[in-house]
Every structure is written in structure tokens, then in C-alpha cells.
Amino acid sequence: MLARWRDSMMFLQSIEMDNMLNLLTKIAISDEVSSHERIYTAVHLYNTGYLHMCYDCFRFIASSNLVLIEHRLEAIRFLFATEDERPIAKKFY
């Protein structure tokens, strides 16, 4: 189902797109979802150009103790590559 939601983004506009972005962001930061789906969703947001949302997701993933270490490291790699100067982004490197 998550793959279907991610794939449907290119067909959405305006309010539907905003709702989908909010849903995908909530999925990426939720501890109820597997760490694989969380990182995959955050990377999808990154690849589709929603940088303002994906970096927040990467921060949540990197700081969660419930995420597998491989996925936490992947999130930290994306945070390291950003030019985000907020202290929370710099905390991980």
C-alpha cells in the first residue's frame, strides 16, 4: 500500500498532493512503521524534490532508537550532505 501511495504522487495536484505529502511525512516519522519503509519513504521524498520535508524525516529516523542501524546511518548520510545549518541537522556529524 505504501508503494502505491508513493507511486501515485506524480498524478496528484494541489490539495491532494499536500495531503499525500503530509501522509508520507507522518509515515516516515512514525515508530509504528518498519524502518525500511520509513527510510524508503524519506528517500522517495528526497528523490522527488521535497527537500524541505525529507530532511525532517531523516532527522527523526536518525534519532530513533527503533530504527535499524543501517537505516539510521543512511539518514545521517543524507543529513551530512545537506547545507542545513539548523543545530539539529549538525548534531549527527
Protein Blocks (a to p, Z undefined) as FASTA:
>chain_A
ZZmmmmmmmmgghjlmmmmmmmmmmmmmpckbcfklmmmmmmmmmmnopamlmmmmmmmm
mmpckbcfklmmmmmmmmmmpccfbfklmmmZZ
